[in-house]
Amino acid sequence: MTQIFTSLTERELRELITEQVRTAVKPLMVTQPANHPEKPFLTRKETAELLGVSLATLHLWEKAGILKPERIGRRVLYTMEAVREAVTKEKAGEQALALK
């Protein structure tokens, strides 16, 4: 590791650190467009209530690959897009079984 010594004022150092932190954090931030009223993520409880299933069913759907969660730290969250895809898969599966 190379050490570089330079003389910066306190203000310059703050600005440099702030800029670097913003650059590093920006890709990690989830922003929601103003014209899009949906929340970017739903909790497990919210998702279960929306789908009318139990938390255990959500877990089983995750294990079966039906509903794919996003993990942020220790939290398990679902996007509305993933929920819509899961509902579509389930409906298609039910229709295929009805045709047999």
N, CA, C and O of each residue as an XYZ file, in Angstrom:
400
protein
N       0.845     -1.172      0.000
C       0.000      0.000      0.000
C       0.891      1.235      0.000
O       1.837      1.327      0.782
N       0.590      2.164     -0.862
C       1.377      3.381     -0.981
C       0.759      4.475     -0.126
O      -0.453      4.691     -0.156
N       1.581      5.148      0.620
C       1.096      6.255      1.424
C       1.449      7.554      0.733
O       2.587      7.777      0.320
N       0.444      8.405      0.618
C       0.647      9.704     -0.011
C       0.281     10.764      1.010
O      -0.817     10.761      1.566
N       1.207     11.658      1.244
C       0.951     12.744      2.172
C       0.689     14.008      1.365
O       1.437     14.342      0.446
N      -0.368     14.692      1.719
C      -0.710     15.928      1.037
C      -1.323     16.862      2.063
O      -1.803     16.435      3.113
N      -1.298     18.099      1.750
C      -1.901     19.036      2.688
C      -3.250     19.469      2.132
O      -3.343     20.095      1.076
N      -4.278     19.118      2.868
C      -5.648     19.497      2.527
C      -6.236     20.272      3.692
O      -5.937     20.009      4.857
N      -7.067     21.218      3.352
C      -7.779     21.901      4.430
C      -8.871     20.962      4.923
O      -9.213     19.977      4.268
N      -9.399     21.288      6.074
C     -10.478     20.470      6.637
C     -11.662     20.415      5.665
O     -12.262     19.359      5.464
N     -11.982     21.542      5.078
C     -13.115     21.615      4.138
C     -12.867     20.738      2.906
O     -13.761     20.015      2.464
N     -11.660     20.806      2.358
C     -11.319     19.997      1.181
C     -11.404     18.505      1.502
O     -11.883     17.711      0.693
N     -10.936     18.141      2.684
C     -10.986     16.751      3.102
C     -12.432     16.287      3.247
O     -12.774     15.190      2.806
N     -13.289     17.114      3.864
C     -14.709     16.779      3.997
C     -15.365     16.585      2.629
O     -16.111     15.629      2.415
N     -15.074     17.508      1.708
C     -15.656     17.429      0.362
C     -15.187     16.167     -0.361
O     -15.977     15.507     -1.037
N     -13.928     15.837     -0.223
C     -13.378     14.642     -0.855
C     -14.039     13.380     -0.302
O     -14.418     12.491     -1.065
N     -14.176     13.302      1.001
C     -14.803     12.147      1.637
C     -16.277     12.058      1.241
O     -16.768     10.981      0.904
N     -16.977     13.183      1.280
C     -18.392     13.210      0.917
C     -18.594     12.738     -0.518
O     -19.498     11.950     -0.795
N     -17.769     13.210     -1.412
C     -17.864     12.820     -2.820
C     -17.632     11.313     -2.995
O     -18.355     10.653     -3.741
N     -16.644     10.788     -2.320
C     -16.332      9.366     -2.431
C     -17.441      8.492     -1.837
O     -17.780      7.447     -2.392
N     -17.993      8.922     -0.722
C     -19.088      8.163     -0.105
C     -20.313      8.180     -1.017
O     -20.945      7.144     -1.221
N     -20.654      9.340     -1.564
C     -21.795      9.430     -2.493
C     -21.588      8.519     -3.694
O     -22.510      7.816     -4.109
N     -20.398      8.527     -4.245
C     -20.094      7.691     -5.403
C     -20.243      6.211     -5.062
O     -20.755      5.437     -5.870
N     -19.803      5.819     -3.881
C     -19.886      4.417     -3.478
C     -21.309      3.988     -3.131
O     -21.686      2.846     -3.392
N     -22.094      4.875     -2.553
C     -23.431      4.533     -2.081
C     -24.490      4.645     -3.179
O     -25.500      3.942     -3.135
N     -24.273      5.507     -4.144
C     -25.280      5.775     -5.171
C     -25.807      4.509     -5.852
O     -27.023      4.384     -5.992
N     -24.968      3.567     -6.283
C     -25.515      2.373     -6.935
C     -26.330      1.484     -5.992
O     -27.126      0.663     -6.449
N     -26.141      1.638     -4.716
C     -26.840      0.801     -3.744
C     -28.209      1.351     -3.363
O     -29.030      0.635     -2.789
N     -28.451      2.600     -3.675
C     -29.696      3.239     -3.275
C     -30.820      2.850     -4.228
O     -30.635      2.821     -5.444
N     -31.973      2.555     -3.666
C     -33.157      2.238     -4.450
C     -34.022      3.478     -4.452
O     -34.495      3.925     -3.407
N     -34.225      4.027     -5.630
C     -35.069      5.209     -5.724
C     -36.378      4.830     -6.377
O     -36.450      3.885     -7.162
N     -37.389      5.562     -6.050
C     -38.725      5.309     -6.553
C     -39.155      6.507     -7.386
O     -39.169      7.635     -6.892
N     -39.510      6.268     -8.660
C     -39.954      7.397     -9.475
C     -41.178      8.065     -8.863
O     -42.009      7.403     -8.241
N     -41.285      9.369     -9.043
C     -42.393     10.126     -8.463
C     -43.734      9.686     -9.020
O     -44.745      9.756     -8.320
N     -43.763      9.234    -10.270
C     -45.027      8.826    -10.868
C     -45.353      7.364    -10.601
O     -46.321      6.845    -11.157
N     -44.579      6.692     -9.777
C     -44.779      5.274     -9.477
C     -45.117      5.131     -7.990
O     -44.215      5.153     -7.152
N     -46.395      4.988     -7.651
C     -46.799      5.004     -6.251
C     -46.455      3.743     -5.460
O     -46.535      3.761     -4.232
N     -46.076      2.649     -6.124
C     -45.791      1.408     -5.414
C     -44.504      1.525     -4.602
O     -43.580      2.255     -4.961
N     -44.477      0.787     -3.503
C     -43.245      0.705     -2.736
C     -42.269     -0.172     -3.516
O     -42.694     -1.113     -4.187
N     -40.973      0.117     -3.440
C     -40.020     -0.704     -4.183
C     -39.918     -2.129     -3.639
O     -39.649     -3.064     -4.393
N     -40.132     -2.294     -2.340
C     -40.052     -3.614     -1.738
C     -41.213     -3.829     -0.774
O     -41.720     -2.891     -0.158
N     -41.616     -5.086     -0.662
C     -42.638     -5.478      0.309
C     -41.997     -6.406      1.330
O     -41.132     -7.211      0.986
N     -42.416     -6.295      2.571
C     -41.928     -7.202      3.602
C     -42.590     -8.561      3.405
O     -43.515     -8.699      2.605
N     -42.115     -9.555      4.133
C     -42.726    -10.886      4.055
C     -44.195    -10.811      4.474
O     -45.060    -11.411      3.837
N     -44.466    -10.076      5.541
C     -45.838     -9.966      6.034
C     -46.737     -9.287      5.002
O     -47.842     -9.760      4.735
N     -46.268     -8.181      4.423
C     -47.059     -7.472      3.415
C     -47.325     -8.356      2.200
O     -48.424     -8.353      1.646
N     -46.309     -9.109      1.794
C     -46.452     -9.989      0.632
C     -47.452    -11.100      0.917
O     -48.293    -11.415      0.075
N     -47.361    -11.692      2.101
C     -48.291    -12.756      2.468
C     -49.726    -12.226      2.496
O     -50.638    -12.892      2.006
N     -49.932    -11.048      3.057
C     -51.272    -10.462      3.103
C     -51.786    -10.151      1.697
O     -52.956    -10.385      1.394
N     -50.922     -9.630      0.855
C     -51.306     -9.299     -0.517
C     -51.737    -10.548     -1.286
O     -52.708    -10.511     -2.042
N     -51.018    -11.646     -1.094
C     -51.315    -12.882     -1.813
C     -52.337    -13.758     -1.102
O     -52.840    -14.723     -1.677
N     -52.644    -13.423      0.146
C     -53.615    -14.219      0.904
C     -53.070    -15.585      1.300
O     -53.809    -16.569      1.326
N     -51.773    -15.645      1.610
C     -51.140    -16.898      2.024
C     -50.401    -16.673      3.343
O     -50.258    -15.543      3.810
N     -49.939    -17.766      3.923
C     -49.204    -17.662      5.185
C     -47.718    -17.416      4.923
O     -47.240    -17.551      3.796
N     -47.005    -17.056      5.976
C     -45.555    -16.868      5.873
C     -44.871    -18.188      5.530
O     -43.854    -18.204      4.836
N     -45.425    -19.282      6.013
C     -44.863    -20.601      5.701
C     -44.985    -20.895      4.204
O     -44.073    -21.462      3.602
N     -46.103    -20.513      3.615
C     -46.289    -20.715      2.178
C     -45.284    -19.890      1.388
O     -44.731    -20.369      0.399
N     -45.043    -18.650      1.817
C     -44.021    -17.830      1.152
C     -42.672    -18.529      1.188
O     -41.941    -18.543      0.198
N     -42.352    -19.103      2.329
C     -41.081    -19.811      2.476
C     -41.023    -20.996      1.516
O     -40.005    -21.210      0.857
N     -42.096    -21.758      1.434
C     -42.137    -22.901      0.520
C     -42.019    -22.459     -0.934
O     -41.341    -23.112     -1.728
N     -42.673    -21.358     -1.287
C     -42.589    -20.841     -2.653
C     -41.167    -20.392     -2.972
O     -40.694    -20.557     -4.096
N     -40.487    -19.823     -1.973
C     -39.096    -19.417     -2.180
C     -38.236    -20.646     -2.456
O     -37.427    -20.644     -3.384
N     -38.408    -21.697     -1.652
C     -37.624    -22.924     -1.817
C     -37.916    -23.598     -3.148
O     -37.028    -24.208     -3.743
N     -39.166    -23.492     -3.624
C     -39.557    -24.103     -4.895
C     -39.178    -23.242     -6.096
O     -39.312    -23.685     -7.237
N     -38.708    -22.023     -5.857
C     -38.325    -21.132     -6.938
C     -39.483    -20.382     -7.562
O     -39.336    -19.782     -8.627
N     -40.626    -20.409     -6.912
C     -41.812    -19.728     -7.432
C     -41.727    -18.232     -7.179
O     -42.046    -17.431     -8.058
N     -41.302    -17.856     -5.989
C     -41.216    -16.450     -5.601
C     -39.800    -16.179     -5.114
O     -39.345    -16.765     -4.131
N     -39.108    -15.285     -5.815
C     -37.706    -15.020     -5.486
C     -37.584    -13.744     -4.671
O     -37.923    -12.665     -5.156
N     -37.099    -13.856     -3.427
C     -36.942    -12.677     -2.586
C     -35.627    -11.960     -2.851
O     -34.709    -12.508     -3.460
N     -35.560    -10.738     -2.385
C     -34.333     -9.964     -2.369
C     -33.895     -9.927     -0.913
O     -34.707     -9.669     -0.025
N     -32.652    -10.176     -0.672
C     -32.133    -10.128      0.698
C     -31.296     -8.868      0.851
O     -30.332     -8.645      0.119
N     -31.686     -8.055      1.817
C     -30.943     -6.841      2.132
C     -30.547     -6.970      3.585
O     -31.360     -6.788      4.492
N     -29.282     -7.286      3.787
C     -28.834     -7.599      5.140
C     -29.507     -8.890      5.564
O     -29.414     -9.899      4.865
N     -30.180     -8.865      6.694
C     -30.898    -10.035      7.183
C     -32.366    -10.013      6.800
O     -33.105    -10.956      7.084
N     -32.790     -8.928      6.152
C     -34.201     -8.794      5.785
C     -34.503     -9.522      4.493
O     -33.697     -9.529      3.562
N     -35.675    -10.134      4.447
C     -36.158    -10.800      3.248
C     -37.284     -9.934      2.704
O     -38.309     -9.745      3.359
N     -37.082     -9.409      1.496
C     -38.057     -8.510      0.890
C     -38.412     -9.009     -0.505
O     -37.657     -9.760     -1.123
N     -39.575     -8.579     -0.989
C     -40.034     -8.984     -2.307
C     -40.364     -7.740     -3.129
O     -40.903     -6.766     -2.603
N     -40.037     -7.777     -4.423
C     -40.418     -6.694     -5.311
C     -41.807     -6.990     -5.859
O     -42.221     -8.148     -5.921
N     -42.517     -5.956     -6.252
C     -43.843     -6.162     -6.845
C     -43.710     -6.960     -8.135
O     -44.584     -7.763     -8.462
N     -42.636     -6.747     -8.860
C     -42.416     -7.489    -10.105
C     -42.296     -8.990     -9.817
O     -42.876     -9.804    -10.536
N     -41.554     -9.357     -8.779
C     -41.404    -10.769     -8.415
C     -42.742    -11.362     -7.988
O     -43.043    -12.512     -8.307
N     -43.546    -10.583     -7.266
C     -44.867    -11.058     -6.828
C     -45.757    -11.281     -8.046
O     -46.446    -12.298     -8.128
N     -45.751    -10.349     -8.988
C     -46.560    -10.505    -10.210
C     -46.131    -11.745    -10.994
O     -46.978    -12.497    -11.475
N     -44.826    -11.960    -11.124
C     -44.321    -13.130    -11.838
C     -44.756    -14.423    -11.154
O     -45.124    -15.387    -11.825
N     -44.716    -14.447     -9.829
C     -45.113    -15.643     -9.081
C     -46.591    -15.950     -9.303
O     -46.973    -17.104     -9.499
N     -47.416    -14.907     -9.270
C     -48.852    -15.103     -9.475
C     -49.104    -15.627    -10.888
O     -49.933    -16.515    -11.083
N     -48.399    -15.086    -11.864
C     -48.543    -15.535    -13.253
C     -48.115    -16.987    -13.397
O     -48.789    -17.765    -14.072
N     -47.003    -17.363    -12.774
C     -46.528    -18.758    -12.823
C     -47.550    -19.693    -12.195
O     -47.847    -20.753    -12.744
N     -48.087    -19.301    -11.043
C     -49.059    -20.147    -10.352
C     -50.317    -20.335    -11.191
O     -50.839    -21.446    -11.284
N     -50.812    -19.254    -11.806
C     -52.009    -19.351    -12.637
C     -51.746    -20.238    -13.843
O     -52.599    -21.044    -14.214
N     -50.576    -20.101    -14.461
C     -50.229    -20.931    -15.614
C     -50.135    -22.394    -15.201
O     -50.572    -23.275    -15.941
N     -49.573    -22.657    -14.037
C     -49.459    -24.023    -13.534
C     -50.818    -24.639    -13.261
O     -51.048    -25.807    -13.575
N     -51.719    -23.864    -12.679
C     -53.068    -24.356    -12.407
C     -53.818    -24.654    -13.702
O     -54.542    -25.646    -13.784
N     -53.652    -23.800    -14.714
C     -54.318    -24.011    -15.998
C     -53.772    -25.267    -16.679
O     -54.533    -26.012    -17.296
N     -52.466    -25.507    -16.575
C     -51.874    -26.698    -17.181
C     -52.402    -27.948    -16.519
O     -52.661    -28.943    -17.196
N     -52.568    -27.919    -15.195
C     -53.101    -29.085    -14.479
C     -54.565    -29.331    -14.855
O     -54.999    -30.478    -14.955
N     -55.321    -28.251    -15.063
C     -56.736    -28.389    -15.416
C     -56.894    -28.993    -16.806
O     -57.892    -29.666    -17.066
N     -55.946    -28.776    -17.698
C     -56.023    -29.299    -19.061
C     -55.681    -30.772    -19.143
O     -56.083    -31.436    -20.098
N     -54.958    -31.299    -18.183
C     -54.540    -32.713    -18.221
C     -55.669    -33.639    -17.896
O     -55.486    -34.856    -17.884
